[in-house]
Amino acid sequence: MLRALLLIVALLIIAAIVVTATGLVDFRQTQQGQAPKVEMKVNKIDVGTTATTVKVPTVEMKDKQVDVPTVRVDKGEAANAQ
């Protein structure tokens, strides 16, 4: 459990470094002093869909006769009647 928590924290730190390094997020300190104020500039990201044609695998169903295992259970009344 602790390893998973450390892994998640490490991934979050790496993600923050990558996002800051690529310029998606920009931090600027706007006030010097005891409790500095930080201004954050975030680039706009649009998420949407685009219609396009792609190759998609298809599954075909056909009937085929095969042998399948069967199990038969007797109630055991004849065996207990002795």
N, C-alpha and C positions, 0 to 999 in steps of 0.2 A: 504494500500500500504506500509506503514511504517512497519507494522508487518511482511509482507512478506519479506521485505528487511532485517529486523533484523533476521528473521528465516534463510534466506539464508546465512547471515554472520556467524551466530552461527553454522550452519551445516558445513560451510567451515573451521571454527576454529576446530570443533570436528574432521573433516576428517584429517586436518593437524596433530592434536595430535595423532590420531590413526595410521596414516602412519608413523610418526616419532617413535612412541612407538613400532610398530611391526618391525622396522628395514628396511622398504622398502626405506626410505630416511634417510641419515645421513648427518648432518650439522657439519662442522668443521671450527673453526675460525683459519685462517692461518696467520694473521697479527694483532698485537696489535697497537693501536694508535687512531688517530682521526677518520679515516674511515676504520674500519677493513675489510679485505677481508674475504669472506666466501667461503669455498669449499664445494660443495655438491656432495655426492656419492649416486647414484641411482642404485638400483638393477635392473637387466634385467628381463623384464616380457615378456613372449611369449604368444600370443593369437592365437588360431587356432581352428580347428575342429577335431573331432574324430567320426568315423562311429560307431554307436551302435544301438541296437534294443530297442525300447521303445514302450509301449502300448499307442496308440492314439485313442481317441474316434472318432467314425464315425457317420455321419448323414445319415439316410435313408429317401428317398422321396417316398411317395406312394400317389396315387390319392384317394381322399375321397370326397363324395358329402356332402356338407353342405349348409345350408340356409344363405345367406348373405343379408344385407339390400340393398335396392335400393331406388333411389330418382328420381322422374320424375318431370320435370318443364315444364309447358305450357307457351307459349309465351304471353298469356294474351290478345290476340286480341279479343277473344270472350267476355271476361269480360268487355273490354273497349267499345264494340260496343253498349251498352245499350243506 
